[in-house]
Amino acid sequence: MTTISYSPADSGSRGALWTGRVLTTLCALFMLFDAISHIAKPTPVVDAFTRLGFPLSLGVPLGIIELACIALYAVPSTTVFGAVLLTGYLGGAVATNLRAGSPFWSEALFPVYFGILIWAGVVLRDRGVLALLLGRRS
């Protein structure tokens, strides 16, 4: 049986570490803004919910789910778990945009692009995560 060892201290260069930290912070802040806007329901969010065919009453539950995922992503010991949950959340956004007929390369795939940034931040902060994701022994 093959085992994959994972060491949280397995980071690359200082530059990669800091780039990962900055990327993670920016992604968390963007998602935090998104979650708060779902809860506050300003006019652009109301319009988007209408266009996407979602009842406005789902704004608060979606915002709370997103806040929980962000909290896990922001805590270093649960970053990977938070990134997995945010990836699922973003997958739902892709499905919603495709169902609504949003422009493919810009709007429908935006959550995919953002998910790549989320995981890039995680991998830059800890190279062991990349080895784990690729199934390599470190």
C-alpha positions, 0 to 999 in steps of 0.5 A, a space after each residue: 500500500 502506498 502512503 503519501 506523506 504530507 508536511 505542512 511546513 513544506 513550502 517553496 521559496 520565500 517569494 512563493 510563500 508570500 505570493 501565496 499569502 497575498 493571493 489567499 488574502 485577496 481571494 478571501 477578501 473578494 469572497 467575503 465581499 461576495 458573501 456580505 453582498 448576498 446577505 445585504 442584497 444591494 440592487 445589483 445582487 437583486 438584479 443578478 438573482 432575478 436574472 439567474 432565476 434564484 429567489 431572493 430569499 436564498 441570499 442569506 443562506 448562500 451568504 452564510 454558507 460562503 462565510 463558513 467556507 471562507 472562515 475555513 479557508 482563512 485559517 491556516 490549519 483548515 485552508 485545504 478543507 476550506 479550498 475544497 468547500 469553496 471549489 464546490 461552491 464555485 462549481 455551483 456558480 458555474 452550473 447556475 451561470 450555464 443554466 442561465 445562458 451566461 456568456 461562456 468564457 467570461 461569466 460562466 467560467 469566471 468561477 473556474 478562473 477564480 478557483 484556480 487562483 484559490 488553489 494557486 494560493 494554497 499550493 504556493 504557500 505549501 508545496 506539499 499540497 501539490 504533491 498530495 493533489 498529484 498523488 506523489 510521495 514527498 
